[in-house]
């Protein structure tokens, strides 16, 4: 049974972070971390968790101490984490989210063009057309008042995947396979894998890296006006990207560019369904969609956190943290810290510091695709509200993808009325 606000408060001693119920609904565990152990070592010894807003913010803003190089992944039940290995694949090259200065600055400078405000804004008409098509497909047919759909499977998954594939410059017919590979890439970091599962995920990511290698070589012959073309052109000049860096950047853009937005679109609708007063306000004033999306990001951060490697001895919340330690900066826990966000578990459409959340990270590693994720979510929710008169939860289980990394719904049954 999931914990509810009316249940007795449990302590960390009562909560196993690998328990399936805690993985599904981790916010009680996050609250216990903030309250009892703001620096908490996982039982399997893989990572320590940092959970309070101030501590997470300080670590994210200090890349000299907290390296982003990803050196190991968690696996349930192991005393030591598993080292990543892609058998020489370009997928193992540290780029963007897993790179440190000065390498990160060079990569980010050359990658920023891909997600410039001009390019993102220019995508809105195409995103709107796609959103209208996906929403129209789940509306009631002729003569019916209500229809049932799985919002995640039928809208939240295909929209971001189609958008990011098109932005990169990948063929539409490759999208189903790209999604399967992307799911494997995300699953590597779930923290719930067996050794056999991790090996399979790693092999599939190697195939995705090989695919991108072929695409890079093809694009090099005649670069187009897309992200793939931009990155290929960036392999020339004094600060040029290597081919391996381009492949690794493409892998990151594809996986993060669809998974986190899928998570946001799914969680946002769930919050509307569970808060009909908020839905009514947003229906009456669509300008409230923007602060609502910020609250959805804060309350249900698409990524629970990111990993860091400690480069020198330091302290967190007055407790020592040794050089060589592996930590996870918990965006999802920090974003419900009442010291930073009053009434932290409620949706507040007038919150003064609405954009102070850490759902997109902070500092030099702030998500390169944040503006695109916000745009996609706003457009699809505008479309849904414009085409419906009422929404309600349908019968069926709401479940999240089992993961210590991502906060993503596996399904969201919904009923719609026009």
Secondary structure, DSSP 4 states (H G I P E B T S, - for coil): ----TTSPPPPGGG--TTSHHHHHS-HHHHHHHHHH-SEEE-TTSS-EEE-SHHHHHHHHT-TTTEE----EE--TT-SSPEEP--TT-GGGS--GGG--TTHHHHHHHHHGGGG-HHHHHHTHHHHHHHHHHHHHTTS--TT-SEEEEEHIIIIIHHHHHHHHHHHHT--GGGHHHHHHHHHHHHHTTSS---HHHHHHHHHHHHHHHHHHHHHHHHHHHS--SSHHHHHHHTTSSTTPPPHHHHHHHHHHHHHHHHHHHHHHHHHHHHHHHH-HHHHHHHHH-TTHHHHHHHHHHHHT-SBS-EEEEE-S-EEETTEEE-TT-EEEE-HHHHTT-TTTSSSTTS--TT-TTGGG--TT--GGGS-TTHHHHHHHHHHHHHHHHHH-SEEEEPSS--EE-S-SSB--EEE-EEEEE-
